[in-house]
Amino acid sequence: MSAKNYWLAFGIGVSTGAALALLYAPQSGVRTRRRLRKSVNNAGDYLLDAGDYLKSQAEHFAEEAQKAIKHTKKQVDSVVDKTGDLVADTVKSARMII
């Protein structure tokens, strides 16, 4: 097949496809563009809402992490104090024995 015949067949195929698409299109171009515009706007609103939700969740998790850190710090401080007291008592007892 020569290049000329190839491009002629390609052009006929494209024209036929475009004509069939117009004939079988379920709605007009104006209506299609309107629906696309509405879908894009809805997608933008959805993304904004999703962003707000993710931001609020991140803030919530950050607060919970801070609470957990404070709680853990209190527990560690308590254990360190008890261990210090125990060591001091042990040293006192060891000095009495010696």
PyMOL commands that set and color helices and strands:
alter all, ss='L'
color gray80, all
select helices_A, chain A and resi 3-24+29-97
alter helices_A, ss='H'
color red, helices_A
deselect
rebuild
show_as cartoon
